[in-house]
Amino acid sequence: MQIKWLGGENFEIKSKQAMILVGDKKKINDFEIKMPGEYEIAGVFWESDGEISAIDIEGMRLVHLDNFNRFLSEKETEEIGDVDILLVPVGGGETLDSKKAVEVINQIEPKIVIPMCFEDAGNFLGQLGLNVSPQDEIKITPKDLPQEEQKVVILNAKNA
C-alpha cells in the first residue's frame, strides 16, 4: 500500500486492487462514498460513521479521523479495534491541538501515526519527544509494520 498526503484531511491510498481517496472526497476507485455506512469494493472494506473511517486493506487497518476535535468514547475505541495506521488531525481550532492529538493517539495505540491538517509539525513532534524528517509518501506492507514501538511519519503535502 502507498499513502500520499494531498493536504488538509485528504489522502490518496493505492493498493494492488484499488485507488482510495479519503478526506473531503471519499472514493474507492470510481465509487464515491457519500454517506456513512459499510462498503466493500475491490478488496477494500470501508466503515464510516461520518467522523471516523476505518479502512481494511491489504491485511492492514487504517483509521482516518475527519475534522476530529474530541476524545474517543470507550465504545468507539473498542469498535475501532486494532489500528495499524492512524491518520490524525493536529491543527488546533476545529481539529485536535497537539496535546489532545497525543491523548487520542494513546487511546487508539496505532502502530503508525500520520498527522494531517497541521500548521506546525514541530509542536506535535515536540509533544511526542520526536524529531522526524518529512517524506513524500509511505509504502507499507503488513510485514513492514513496527512490532514494538510506535512510528510517526510526517508526509509532505502533494497537490492532487
N, C-alpha and C positions, 0 to 999 in steps of 0.2 A: 504494500500500500504506500502511496505517495501523498503527502499532505502539503499544500501551499496555502499561505495566508493571503487573502485578497484585500485585507484592510478591514477596519471596523470589526464586525462579528462574522465576517464572511470567509469561508474556507472552500477550497476545491480539494476533493479527495478522490484519488484514482485507484481503482483495484483492477485486477485482471478482467473482471466482468462488467464493471460499472464506473461511471463518472458521476460523482456526487457533488452537489452544491449544498452547503448548509450556512444559514445566516438569513439575510434579507430574503433571498430566494432559497427554496428547498426543493431540490430535484434529485432524482435518480435517473440517469440517462435522460430521456426526453419526457419522463413523467414528472409533472410538477406536483408537489405536496402542498395543498392549500389549506388544510385543516388538521387539527390534532387527530391522532389515531395510530393504528398499526398498519405497516405496509411491508410487503415482501416482494422485491423486484430484483432480478438479475443477481441472485445470491446475497442480497443485502436485506437485512431485517431492520426496519426503522420504526421506533416507537416514540411518539411525542405527545406531550400534553400542552404544547404551545410555548412552553417556557424551558422545558428540559427535553432534549432529544437524545435518545440512546440508539446508537447505530452499531449493529453487529455485522462485521465484515472481515472476511479472510481469517476467521478464528480469533478476532480481537473485538473488544467492546470499546467504542469511542463515545464519549458523552460531551454534548455541546450545551452550555448554559447560555441561553439567549436573553440579553438585556436583564441580567440577573442582579438583584441587589438585596439579598436576604440570606439567612442561614437555611439549610435544609431541615425539614422535619425528620424525625426518626423513621417514619413510614417511607418518606421519599428516599432516604439513604438506603433502606432495605430494598425498595423497588429497583433502584439503580443497580444494586448488586456490585460485583467486582468490576472495576473500571481499569482498563489498560491505558487509555489516553483521555485526558480531560482538557477540553477547550474552555477556558475560564476567562470571563471579562475582568479586567483590572484597570478601570479607568476612573473610578470615583464618580460623583454626580449621580447619574441614573444607573450606574453599574457598581459592582463591588469596589471599594477602595482597597489598597494593598493589604491592610491588616485584615479586613473581612475576607478577602480572597484567600489568604493563607489559612484562615479558620475553616472556610468551606473546603479547601483542598484537604485539610486534615480530617474533615468529616468523611470525604469520599475515599481518600487514600489511593489515588491512582498511581500507576507505575510511571507514567509520563505526564507532565503538565505543560500545556502550551497556552500562554497568556494571549489575550486579544484585547482590542479596544484601549490599549494602554497609551498614556501620554508619556510616561516616564518609566521605562523598564527597570532603570537603576533603583528606584524606590522599592519596587516589588521584589527585585532580586536581593536588595538590602534586608528586607523583612525575612527572607529565607537564608540570608548569610551566604549568598552565591555570587559568583562572577561568571557569566555565560556570554559567549560571543554569538551574535545573531548569525543565522544561516538562511539560505533562500527556500529550502524545503527540507522535509524529513522523509526518508524512505525507511519503512519498517515492516518486519515480519514478526510473527509470534516469537520466533527464537531470538530476535533482537531485543525483546522487552527486558528491562532490568529486573533482576530477581530479588536483590537485597535492598538497594537504595532507590529512592525516587529520583527521576531525572527531569530537569526543566529544560525545555527547548524554546529558544526565542527565535521567531521567524521574522524575516524582513517582509513587509507588505509588498505584494505584487498587484499590479492592476490587471483586472480580468480581461 
